[in-house]
Amino acid sequence: MPLTVVAKELAREVRVMCFDELFVTDIGDAVILGGLLQVMFEEGVVLVCTSNQPPEKLYSHGHNRERFLPAVAAILKYMNVVAVDGGEDHRLHPGQLHQRYWVAQAGQPSALKGIFEALSAGQPVHDSQVMLGYRSINVVQHSDTAVWCRYRDLCEQPLAAMDFIALCDRFSVILLSEVPPLSAAQREAKIARGTEDGVEQVTAGDRELPQLSPNDDGVRRFIALVDECYDRRIPLYVEAPVPMDELYTQGYLSFAFRRTLSRLQEMQLERFTET
């Protein structure tokens, strides 16, 4: 299998591999990661992982989770699980505030306009599209160091994590306006046989997909954007019509969004860009 070949080649190059914040929400990732981990364990690679969930809870409630269970069993067999929860989120320790989240006021100009002007003082400002590799995105404005985008142009377009990496490579500050309330009613869906299994024969009949809301594709991209900005210590200025803790209150991605909320909260501190 190609995955086995890749895993063995990787095992020849590294003896220790570290995963920070291991988290699985997608069946494709679950299948690939599961196969990769099992082969690397068999090849003697030492894995060191951090996660907000114990192994038994990884990809819990995911559809076709049985495909990931062998990976869970391998983790429990080959790895020692150590609980390091101190009961306190140190990212929320008090510090000097630096507001980077605004609640939009109906009928009022965007608060991000003045922020963008201050961040771009003395620089040429453009409203043309921004190129990310071979892809172009619409923006409100951009300067040499800052880019101001609408939520729909970043999170409701077919962008991937690599696009957000490219965005952070190019700009040192990102502003995101018109972020809607992200919670919405969940809806049931089914997956047709063959669409997710490739050439494998499916005998289990139609299977249930997770109950996602119409907003959840955009929410996944928003989470990826926040993660990239957080890891790179790039300030993300956000404007939405609801307070931060009301952005995403229920839904399939609630667990994943808890980390996003914590990271947004830390971004409201002056020290965020100093660490």
N, C-alpha and C positions, 0 to 999 in steps of 0.2 A: 504494500500500500504506500502511496506517496507520503502520507503522514508519518509512517514508520521510518521511511528513508530520511525525511527531514529531521525527525527526532534523533536518529542515530548519528547523522552528520553533526547536529548540534551537540550531542553528547561527546563527540570526539574533540570538540573545540573548547568546551567548558566543563569544569568539574563541580562548580557551585553556581547555582542560579537563584536569584532573589526576585520574588514578586511582592510588590508593595500593594496593600489593599486589594487582595484577591476577591473578586466579586463576579458572579455569573448571572446574567439576566436573559440571555439569548440562546436558543437551542443550537444555533450554528456554533457559537462560542463554546457551549457546553460540550458538544460532540468533539470539536477540534481540541479543546483543552484537555478533555478527558483522555483521549488517545495519546496526546503528547505527554501528559504526566505519567501515564502507565509505562510507556516505552522508556522514558528517561529514568524512572525508578529502576526498571530492569537493567538499564545500562550503568547503573551505579552513580548517577548524578545526584548530588546533594541539593535539595531544594529548601530554601528558607522563605517563608511566606508570612505576611501579616494579613489579617482580615477582620472585618467587623462582625463576622459570623463564624460559629464553629463549623467544622467540616460537614456535619450532618445537616446543617441548615443551608448550605450552598445550593442555589438554584431551587430552593423549596417552592412548591406550588408552580414550578415551571412545567409547561406541557412536554410530554414525553420524557419526564425526569428520569425514568428508568434507564435511559441511555447514559446518564451521567453517574448513576449509582456505582458502577465499577470504579470510576475515578475517586469517588468518596471512599470506597473500601480501600483503594490503594493508598490514599492519603493517610487513613487511619492505620494501615499496616506498616508503612515505611516512615512515617513522620511522628514526632512527638508533639502533642498539642499542649500548649502552655497558655493559660488564661492570664492576660496582662491588664485586664480592665481595672483601672483605679477608681472607677465610679465618678470621675470628674473629667469634663472636657476642658483641657487647659487652653484651648483656642479661645474660650469665652472669658478668660481672666480679664478683669477690667484694665483699661489702658486709655490713653488719650484718643478721643473719638476723631474720626475723619469720615464724614458722611459720604457714602458712595451709593446710596439707595434712596430714591425719591418716590413718594406716592403722587402720581399725576393728579392734577386738579382739572376737572371738566371745564372746557372752555378757556383754559389758561395755556400760554405758550409752554413748551417743554422746558423743564428746569435744566436739561442737559445742554441747551443752546449756550447759556452763559458759561457752563463748565467747559464745553468744547472750545469756546473762544479763548478762555483763560489758558487752557492747556496748549493751544496752538498759537499763542501770541508771537508775532514776529515771523511766522511761517506762511508760506503760500498755502491757500486752502482751495480744495477742489470738490466738486460734487459728481465727478465722473466715476464710472465703475472702477473697482479695484480688482486687479488680476491676482489670483492665487494659483500659481502653477499655470495650468491650461484652462482654469475656470475663472469666470468673472462674477463678481457679486455687486449688487446695487448697494449704495451707501447714501446716507444723508449728506455727509461731508467727510473729508479726510485731509490731514496735513501730513507732514513728514513723520510725525511721532504718534498722532492720535487718529483713530477712526471712529466714526459715529454711524451706527447701523440701526435699522429697525428689526424687531424680533422676526417678523415674517421673512426678511431677506437673509437672515442667518440660520434660523431654526426651523423654518418651514420650507426650506429648499433641500435638495438632495446632496447635502454636504456631509462629509465624514470627519472623523477626528483629525486626519491628516490636513484637512483644510483649516481647522482651527489652529493646528500647529503652525501652518504657514502664516496665518493671520498674526499669531503671537511672535513669529520670527520677524515680521515686517513692522509691527506697531508696538510701542511700549505702553500705550493706554488704549482701552476699548470702552466705548459707550454704547449701550443698548437701550433703545426706547421702544415704546408701544408694546411692552411685554404684557400679554393678557393674563387674567386669572387662568391658571393652568389646569385646575381640576375640572373634570367634566364627567358626565354619566358614562359608566362603563358599558360596553356592549359585547354580547357573545358573538363568537365567530367559530367557524370550523375550517380545518385545513383539508383540502382535497387530496386524495391518495396520489402519491407520486410527486407532489410539488415540493416536498421537503426531504424526500428520501432518495432523490436521484434515481439511480437504476435499480435500487433494492426493491425486492418484492414486498409489498405491504399486505399483511393478513389481518391486521387488527381493525380494519374498517376506518371510517372517518374518525378523526380525533379532535379533541377540544383544543383550541388556542386559548391563551390567557385572555381574560376579560379586559381589554384595553379600551381607553377612551379615544375619541378622535384627536385629542391633543397630544397623545403620548409619544408619537414620533418626534414632534417638536420638543417635548420635554426631554427625551433622550439626548437630543442635540444640545439643548440648554445645559444639561448636566455635563456633557462632554466639554462644552465651552468653559463652564465654571471650573472644571477640573484642570484644564490646560492653563487657564489664567492663574489659578491657585498655585499649581506646581511651579510656574515660571515667575511667580510674584509680580504679575502684571495686573494693575488695578482695573477692575471691571465696574463701570458706573452703570447702574440699572434704574430705569423708571417704569413703574407699573401702577395700575389703578388701585391696588390693594397693598396692605402692609406685607412685609417680607414673609412673616409666618403664616400668611393666608394665601400665598402663591399656589401651593399644591398641598391640599389638606387631606385628600383621599384618592385612592387609585392603586393600580398595579405597581406603580413605581414609588410608592410611599416610602419604603425602606431606603431605596437608593437616594431619594430626595432629602432624607434626613441629613445625610452627609453634605449635600449641596447647600442646604440651609445653614448648617454649621459653618461652612466655608464662606458663604455670603456674609454671615455675621462677623467672622473674623476680618473680612475685608473692610469693615466699618471702623477699624482701628488704625491709628497712625502707624503702628509698628508693622503692619502687614507688608509694607514695601521696604522695611528696614531689616528683615530677617532673611 
